[in-house]
Amino acid sequence: MKLVHTCVRVRDIDASLRFYEALGFERRGKLQFKTAYNIYMGLPGDGDTLELTVNEGREEPYDLGEGYNHIAITVDDIHATVAELAEHGIEPEKPPYHPGDRAELGPICFVQDPDGYRIELIHGGEFPTPQDD
C-alpha cells in the first residue's frame, strides 16, 4: 500500500496553482466532472500526490475544520525555500524552527495556501519517520 494523494478543495484555482508551483509542484492533469474538476499535481520525480478539487461556482470559503492539520513536503534547503517563497509574497507562519526544541528534528516551518491549508516544509531531502525508542 502507499499514499496516493492528498485532496484539498480550493476556490481560486489560479491562486492555488501559483502557490503550489512556487513550492515546486508540477501540473500533471485535469479531470472534469459536471460541476467540479480536479487538478493533479506532483513533485519532480514523484507521483501525482496532490489533488486540487474545484467546485465550480463556489464563492464562500471552505470550513477547514479542527481535524485537518497539514500536508508535509521535504525541501533541500528550508532557508533558501523560505527566501524564494517570499519573492512570491508567501511568508511562513514563523521562521524555521526545531519542533519541540529538539535539535535532531527539523528545522521545519509552515506556510498556508490561498485557502488556508497548512503546508509543513521539512529541511532535508529525506524524512525518516521520527520516533522515540
C-alpha positions in Angstrom: 0.0 0.0 0.0 1.0 3.6 -0.5 -0.4 7.1 -0.1 -1.8 8.1 -3.5 -2.6 11.7 -3.0 -3.9 14.4 -0.6 -7.1 16.2 -1.8 -7.9 19.8 -0.8 -10.8 21.8 -2.1 -9.9 25.3 -3.4 -11.9 28.3 -4.5 -9.4 30.2 -6.7 -7.6 27.7 -8.8 -5.2 30.3 -10.3 -4.0 31.4 -6.9 -3.7 27.8 -5.7 -1.7 26.8 -8.8 0.7 29.8 -8.3 1.2 28.8 -4.6 1.8 25.1 -5.2 4.0 25.7 -8.3 6.1 28.1 -6.1 6.6 25.1 -3.8 7.8 23.1 -6.7 4.7 21.1 -7.6 4.1 20.4 -11.3 0.7 20.1 -13.1 0.0 16.6 -14.2 -3.5 16.5 -15.4 -7.2 17.6 -15.1 -10.3 15.5 -14.6 -13.6 17.3 -15.4 -17.0 16.4 -13.9 -20.4 18.1 -14.3 -20.0 20.7 -11.6 -16.4 20.2 -10.4 -12.9 19.3 -11.6 -9.7 18.0 -10.2 -6.2 19.3 -11.0 -3.5 16.7 -10.2 0.0 17.8 -9.2 3.2 16.2 -8.1 6.7 17.0 -7.0 9.5 16.3 -9.5 10.3 12.6 -9.6 7.3 11.7 -7.5 3.7 10.6 -8.3 0.6 12.7 -8.6 0.4 13.3 -4.9 -1.8 16.4 -4.7 -5.4 16.7 -5.9 -6.9 20.2 -6.0 -10.7 20.0 -6.3 -12.6 23.0 -7.6 -16.4 23.1 -7.1 -17.4 25.4 -9.9 -19.4 28.5 -8.8 -18.4 28.2 -5.1 -17.7 31.6 -3.7 -17.7 31.1 0.1 -14.5 29.8 1.9 -14.4 26.2 3.0 -14.5 25.4 6.7 -11.2 23.6 7.2 -12.5 22.1 10.4 -10.5 21.5 13.5 -9.4 18.0 12.5 -7.4 18.9 9.4 -3.9 19.9 10.2 -1.4 19.9 7.3 0.4 18.1 4.5 4.2 17.9 4.6 6.9 18.1 2.0 10.7 18.0 2.3 12.9 20.7 0.8 16.6 20.6 0.2 17.3 23.9 2.0 14.5 25.3 4.1 16.1 28.8 4.4 16.5 29.1 0.6 13.0 27.9 0.1 11.6 30.4 2.5 13.5 33.2 0.8 12.3 32.0 -2.6 8.7 31.8 -1.4 9.0 35.4 0.0 9.6 36.5 -3.6 6.1 35.3 -4.4 4.6 37.0 -1.3 4.4 33.8 0.7 5.6 34.1 4.3 5.9 31.3 6.9 3.7 31.4 10.0 7.0 31.8 11.9 10.7 31.4 10.9 12.1 27.8 10.6 12.5 26.1 14.0 13.3 22.8 15.5 10.0 21.2 16.8 9.8 20.7 20.5 13.3 22.4 20.7 14.8 19.1 19.6 17.9 19.8 17.6 17.7 16.3 15.9 14.3 17.3 14.3 13.9 19.9 11.6 14.2 22.6 11.1 10.6 23.0 9.8 8.2 25.8 9.2 4.6 26.1 8.0 3.1 28.2 5.2 -0.6 28.5 4.2 -2.0 28.1 0.7 -4.6 30.7 -0.5 -7.4 28.7 1.1 -5.8 28.4 4.5 -4.5 24.8 4.2 -1.2 24.5 6.1 1.9 23.0 4.4 4.8 21.8 6.5 8.2 22.4 5.0 10.8 20.0 6.3 14.5 20.7 5.8 16.5 18.0 4.0 15.7 15.7 1.1 15.0 12.6 3.2 12.5 12.2 6.0 12.9 9.0 8.1 10.0 8.6 10.5 11.0 10.3 13.7 10.3 8.2 16.8 11.4 7.9 20.4 12.6 4.4 21.5 
